[in-house]
């Protein structure tokens, strides 16, 4: 791998920089409100034409998502804020990852590539102040696509500011890894921070 000349590093958020908060939130909401796990899952999951997809794609607002969710789950309107806060608070930074962004920021172009919710990004950035380390962002709510659609990766290519072979995408999802490879981007599958640090070094990425 000594021939790699990496210019841009692309990061997923949920599952890489942060824990997989949606998975945890679905369990918490199901347990706390005594509702069927499968019903909560069907609302929150990022699957084409589902409610969670429409929210992440910027087709509906957070309030519209919550309004529909409490109706479908048989909950009260006053539960909307609790559901939102359970969801957003279920995302916690993986150990050392925000510090890694800080170390890489001066030497590489950093891009966030995420199927995400605008309100959640604002919430997490206010709490952890991490977006300042990124040079650019490709969010599903800005481009109305998710990671199961090749158009989203074609959009990412426009934000690399380098050849695909000079970029690395880091994600914890195998399907995303496969899509990125199909458009010529190098990839690292995220398992845990310590392994990521070693994998980056294998691409000659310098972590200052």
N, C-alpha and C positions, 0 to 999 in steps of 0.2 A: 504493500500500500504506500510505498515511499514516493510514488509519482503523483499523489493527490495534492492539488493546490486549491484548498477550500477558501472561498471568499464569503459565502453566505451560509448561515445555519438557521434552519427553520424549526420552530418548536410548536408542538401541540401544547395545549394548556391542561385541560382535565385529563388526568392519567399520567402526565409528564411533569409539568411545573407544579401542578396541584394534584391532590388525590382525586379519585373518580367519585366526585361528590354526588352525582345523580343517582348512582347505584345505592349509596348510603342513604340519601334522602328518601328514595322510594321506600326503603325498609322502615325508616323512622316515621314517615307519614302513615304508612300502613299500620304500624304498631301503635302510634300515638292516638290516631283517630279511629282505630278499630275497623278499618276498611280493607277490602280484599286487595292483596298485593298485586294481582294481575290487572285490576282496574287502574291502580295508580301507575303501574308500569306502562300500560297502553297509552296513558295520557302524556307521560314524560319522555318516552323513548323518541329518539331522533330517527324516525322511519318515515319515508316519503308519504305525504298526505295525512299523517297523523298530527295531532295537536302540537306535540313537542317539536316536530319538524317545522310547522308553520311559524312557531315562535322563533326558533333559531334562524329561520330563513327571512325573518323580518316581515312576514306576511300579516301577522297579528301582533298586537301589543302584549306586554306582560299582564296588564289588567284584563284584557280579553281572555288570555290564557287562564288566569286565575278564576275569572267569573265562570267560564265553562267548566273548569275543573271541579269547583265546589258543587256545582249543579250535578255533574255526572257522579260525583262521589257521595252525594246526599249530605253535604256539609252546609254549615251556615256561612253567610257572607262575611261575617266577622272572622272566619277562619282563614280568609285569603292571605292576610298579612303573615299569619303564623306559618302557612305553607311556604310562602316565599322565603321567609327567614330561615326555616328549616333547610330548604334547598340551598340557599346561598351560603349558609354557615357550615354546610357539609363539605365544602371545599377548603382544604388546608394545604399549605405549601409542603411539598416533599423536602426532606432535610437537605440543605445545601444548594437547592436549585436556584433560588433567587440570587444567592451569592455567586453561583456559576454564571448567571446572566451578567452580573456586574463585572466579572473577570473577563468575559468574552467580548463585552460591549466595545471596548477600544480597538480590538484587533480584527473583528469580523462584523459583517452586516447581519443583524439579527431580525428575523421575521417571525411573527406569530401567525399560525395557520390553524384556525379553530372553527368548528361548528358550535357556535356559542350564542348566548343571550346577552343583548346589549346592557340590560339592567344589571346582570350578574357581573359583567366585566367592570362596570362602573363601581359596583359594590366592592369587588375584590381589589381593584386598583386603589380605591380610597383607603382600604384597610392595609394593603401590603405594598402599595406604591411600586409596582413592578413594571408597568407599561413604559416607564421612562427609559428602560434598557433596550427597548425594541426600536429599530429604525423604520419598520413598516408593519402593517397588519393586513391579513386577509381573513376577514370574518364572514361567516355565513349570512349574517343579517345585513351586511353591506352588499353582498353579491347574489343573494337569493339562491344559493346552492349549498349542498352539504357534501360531506366527504365520500358519499356513495355515488357522486356524479362527476364524470371526467371533466366537465366544464369548470369545476372548482379548481382542479389541478392546472388546467390551462390558464386560469386567472393567476394562480400562484406563480407560474413561469414569468409573468409580466412584472413581478415584484422582486425577482431574485437579483437583478442588476448584475448578472453574470451568466455564464453558460450553465446549464443544468448539472453537468459533470463537476462543476466547481461549487456545488451546493450539497448540503446534507439535510434531510428531513428526519426529525426525531418524533416518533409516535409509538403508542403502546398497542395500536390496533393493526392486525396483520393485513386486513383489506386495504387500509390506508397506505401501508408500506408497499403493497403490490401496485396500487395506483401510481404512487410517486415514482416507483421504479419504471413503470410503463412510459412515463414522460421524461425519463433519463436522469432523474435526481437520485443521488446516493441516499441511502437510508440507514438508520439505526433503530432497531426495535428497543424500546425502553422497558427495562425490567425493574431496576432500582438505581438510585443515583450513583453508587460506587461503580457499578458495571458501566454506566453511561460514561463516566470519566475515563475509564480505560478504553472504551470504544472510540471516543473522540480522539484520544491519543493515537489510536491505530490509524486514524485519518490525518495524522500530523497536525492536529489542532492544538495550538498552544494555549494552555490555561494559566494565565498569569496570577 
